[in-house]
Amino acid sequence: MIALYRPGSSILHRAPAGLKLAALAIGALVLSLYPHDAVSIPLSLAAVLALYGIGGMPIRVPLLEIWRLRWIIVVLAAALGVFVSPLAAWVGTGRVVTILLLANLLTLTTRMADLVEVLQGILRPFQRWGVDPDAVALTISLTITTIPVIAGFAERVRDASRARDVRLGVRAVVPLLVLALRHADDVGDALAARGLG
């Protein structure tokens, strides 16, 4: 499992995990519900980039995250541009990228153990309806930490195809799927060894 947390002493690093999670939820809600226009989207992105600076992150960190999201950005923007309008493509894609950057900043400035603890506390009242807070919190944390692992697998497949001077195209899904399934097996074995599987 990859640890996304980057140690630091910024105000964002020192803020309680629960406060940051609530801020992310409110930020995502505002970004989703506020009727954005062509100007408010770059302002929102600029505000998030400023938060990365407050968190002591160099500008290459959010830019690298945007680069990793490039295919999501391209597909989403193209779909909205073709089926709705260019403005909808700009606003919709900008919202998604801004929310994903905020979520990434949360994982960079918050230890996963702290996030899991907060999630367990939030989910504990739902135990009476059969929700297992430990299992749900563990699932969420595994999902968060697996995303960069899969992105790393995609880069490995791309690098291997370039080294062999082969264009895989859609066929790249097959080796990526094999690597992802192997990783899932390894995680499953590790959980079973700890009595959690």
Rosetta blueprint (number, residue, H / E / L):
1 M L
2 I L
3 A L
4 L L
5 Y L
6 R L
7 P L
8 G L
9 S L
10 S L
11 I H
12 L H
13 H H
14 R H
15 A L
16 P L
17 A H
18 G H
19 L H
20 K H
21 L H
22 A H
23 A H
24 L H
25 A H
26 I H
27 G H
28 A H
29 L H
30 V H
31 L H
32 S H
33 L H
34 Y L
35 P L
36 H L
37 D L
38 A L
39 V L
40 S H
41 I H
42 P H
43 L H
44 S H
45 L H
46 A H
47 A H
48 V H
49 L H
50 A H
51 L H
52 Y H
53 G H
54 I H
55 G L
56 G L
57 M L
58 P L
59 I L
60 R H
61 V H
62 P H
63 L H
64 L H
65 E H
66 I H
67 W H
68 R H
69 L L
70 R H
71 W H
72 I H
73 I H
74 V H
75 V H
76 L H
77 A H
78 A H
79 A H
80 L H
81 G H
82 V H
83 F H
84 V L
85 S L
86 P H
87 L H
88 A H
89 A H
90 W H
91 V H
92 G H
93 T H
94 G H
95 R H
96 V H
97 V H
98 T H
99 I H
100 L H
101 L H
102 L H
103 A H
104 N H
105 L H
106 L H
107 T H
108 L H
109 T H
110 T L
111 R L
112 M H
113 A H
114 D H
115 L H
116 V H
117 E H
118 V H
119 L H
120 Q H
121 G H
122 I H
123 L H
124 R H
125 P H
126 F H
127 Q H
128 R H
129 W H
130 G L
131 V L
132 D L
133 P H
134 D H
135 A H
136 V H
137 A H
138 L H
139 T H
140 I H
141 S H
142 L H
143 T H
144 I H
145 T H
146 T H
147 I H
148 P H
149 V H
150 I H
151 A H
152 G H
153 F H
154 A H
155 E H
156 R H
157 V H
158 R H
159 D H
160 A H
161 S H
162 R H
163 A H
164 R L
165 D L
166 V L
167 R L
168 L L
169 G H
170 V H
171 R H
172 A H
173 V H
174 V H
175 P H
176 L H
177 L H
178 V H
179 L H
180 A H
181 L H
182 R H
183 H H
184 A H
185 D H
186 D H
187 V H
188 G H
189 D H
190 A H
191 L H
192 A H
193 A H
194 R L
195 G L
196 L L
197 G L
